[in-house]
Amino acid sequence: MIRIFVNDRAVSVARGATVRDAVAVLDRELAELLGSGAAYVTDGVGRPVDGGDAVREGGAILRVVVSARKGPPRLSKDVLRRWPKAELHVHLDGCLRPQTMLELARAQGIRLPADTPDALAEALHVKHAKSLEEYLTKYEITLSVMQTAPALERIAYEFVLDAAADGVRYVEVRYSPLLHRPSLTLAQAIEAPLAGIKRGETELRGAIKVGLIVCGIRTRPAAESLELARAAADYRTAGVVAFDLAGAERGYPARDHRAAFEYAAGHGMACTCHAGEGDGPDSIHQALHDCGARRIGHGTRLGEDAALLADVIARNIPLEMCLTSNLHTHTVGSIAEHPFKRYLEQGVVVTLNTDGRLVDGISLTDEYFLAQSSFGLTKQDLARVVLNACESAFLPEYEKVALVSRVQSELEAL
């Protein structure tokens, strides 16, 4: 049996029981309200939880909230999982399968913080990082098992399968080849994940298309970013779709890496840039006006500068927003403070993304469920966000049109 707390009262349920089962043990009437959509459940920090989710061990805290007003019909996670989706901001080194990590670690003689898949997932799941910098330390653990070409190929292949199983039709996954040296050459570090992506796409027979984004790192020398931009351009016909700049923002301005962005753009590469997550709106301004980024990774703090917000709206600059990750990095203090809905209503091209499926402990379906539950989004709102992602993809125009048409047709058929 598992002992948890529902509305501050201890409840014991069998392993494998759902959240709805746990609520029913406490109060059957509440469970019926939950089933009808007249109530919903949150976890200990206020994040909505689906009634069909399995209860997690470790003294989980659940609260049942009876809706004070009628809102739009809420779509379950099962329904949202079947929705066609696109994802533009997710890090390969944040998306490993725990079982795969254990197998790779054993083969390479690497010690991990846990020795079972569930315990390892729990150890790597960020819950309350004090900052972006602290959040990024989890990636040091995942990267430790990603230093061989076969490991990179396998991880990329499994990522493709997992994304497709979550209803994703198109995804751009990013990583920095620099973080796999000196174990691998730059060419090996790029060709291995491209091979894994191709294997996954081939096996799934067109169910999903995947692009690879190469990231420079803000805290590393600008010369290394330029080297990566050159490498990205060399592989632009093999599956690399864009250049990005990631890493700690504060104190490491994007403008220092301008030459890398100029090279990438000058050689036909699209560019995105992490900005407005670990630092304020000036970081976004630099990404757009000094570096020529066509999308912004996160962009959470955009609203702090009204003129910049107006510029982003006027230019239709997409934001790659990551709700759960922003909670984990304390970019926002709570989901209620997140500007996602406000940006959507103001006309910003917002998209939903996971950032790191393992590290953040979520799927893209979870992120859509969180947005729906927290902001009262309608089915039409959610569909708009899905199509925003499709329309913002770094694809040739004819492929983008085909993706939008496919996803729109699937949404209309639901």
Buried (B, 14 or more C-beta within 10 A) or exposed (E): EBEBBBBEEEBEBEEEBBBBBBBBBBBEEBBBBBEEBEBBBBBEEEBBBBBEBEBBEEEBEBBBBEBEEEBBEBBBBEBBBBBBBBBBBBBBBBBBBBBBBBBBBEEEEBEBEBEEBEBBBBEBBBEEBEEBBBBBEBBEBBBBBBBBBEBBBBBBBBBBBBBBBBBBBBBBBBBBBBBBBEBBEBEBBBBBBBBBBBBBBEEBEEBBBBBBBBBBBBEBEBEBBBBBBBBBBBBBEEBBBBBBBBBBBEEBBBBBBBBBBBBBBEBEBBBBBBBBBBBBBBBBBBBBEBBBBBBBBBBBBBBBBEEBBEBBBEEEBBBBBBBBBBBBBBBBEEBEEBBBBEBBEBEBBBBBBBBBBBBBBBBBBBBBBBBBBBBBBEBEBBBBBBBBBBBBBBBEEEEBEBBBEBBBEBBEEE
